[in-house]
């Protein structure tokens, strides 16, 4: 269990470091784009797949976020990443991404609207 807690702490620190690196002008645009998407999603208070859905609800937390972090870290220049990891490790407050929450919420609203439209077409000729 202590290894799992350490891994979770490392992930939290890396997400915060990616959040900081996404705003750094020294980071290449492609690494910045991946970092912003991954950090925004990880820091969003709303999940793409809600946690109350059995198995799938935790799939994004257990697979998508760590794989996204791994990809963003591989694209990031090592010295810049190390600098932002130090800053993230010493930060007292973690950021929350409300724009990413809005994007996820918008996707859910669009999916609900599309589903209603399909149901209307199917049941009301």
N, C-alpha and C positions, 0 to 999 in steps of 0.2 A: 503493500500500500504506500509506503513512503516514496517509492520510485514513481508511482502514478501521480502523486501530489507534486513531486518535483517536475515531472513532465508537464503537468497542467500549468505550473508557475512559469515554466520556460515558454510555453505556448502563449500565455498572457503577455509576457514580456516581449516576445517576438511580434505579436500583433500590434502592441503599442509602438515598437520600433519601426514596423512597417508603416504605421500611421504617420510617424514623424518623417520617415524617409520619403513618403509620398509627397511631402511638401518641400523636399530639398531640391534646389535647382541643379545640384551636381549629379543627380540620379538620372540615367537615361530614360527617355519617355516610355519605352516599353516596360521597363522594370517599375517605373512610377505608376503606370496604368494598372498593372497586376497588383502592386502593393495597395493602391487605393481601393480597388475592388475587393480584395481579400480582407483588408483591415476594415473597410466600411461594412462588409457583411458580418464579419466576426464581432464588431462592436455594435451592430444594430440590435436594438431590444426586441425585434421581431424576426423570427426565423422563416425561411422560405417554406420549410416543411415543419408545421407545428409539432412540438414535443409530445403532445397527447396522442398522436397517431402512432400505434404500436410499431416498433422496429424502425420504420422509415423516419419517424420524428427525430431520432438520435443519429440517423445516418449522416446527415449534413454536419453535425457536430463532431462525429467520430472519423469521417472520411474526407468530406469536402474541405472543411476548414484546414486540417493539417496538411492535406495535399496542396491546397492553395498557398499556404505559408511556405511549404517546401519549394514550390515553384518560384515564388517571389524572392525567397532567400537566394536561390541559385542565380537569379537574374541580377541581383543587387551587387554593386561593387563591395568587396569584403571590408575595406577600411571604412567606408561610409556606414555600412551595416553595423560594424563594431561600435562606431561612435554613437549611433542611435540606440543600440542595445544598452550601452552604458547610461545614456540619458533616460531610457525607459525603466531601467532597473532602479534608478534613484528618484523616479517620479512618485509623488504621493497620491496623485489623483489620476485615474484612468479615464480616457475620453469615451464618449458615447456618440455614435453616429446617427443622428436624427435624419439626415438626407437618405442614408441607406435604409432606414426604417420606412421612410416615405416611399422609396422605390419598391421595397418588398410589398408594402401595403397596396401600392398601385398595381403591382402584378396580381395580387389576390383579387382586387376589385375588377380588373380586366378579365381575369379567368371566370369570376362569378358572372359578369355581364355576358361573356361569350357563352357560358353554360346556359344561362337563361334564354339567350337568343336561340341556341340550338334546340332547347326544350320547346320553345314557342313554335319554331318551324316544324318540329316533329309532331307535337300534340295538337296544334291549331292550324290545320291546313288552310 
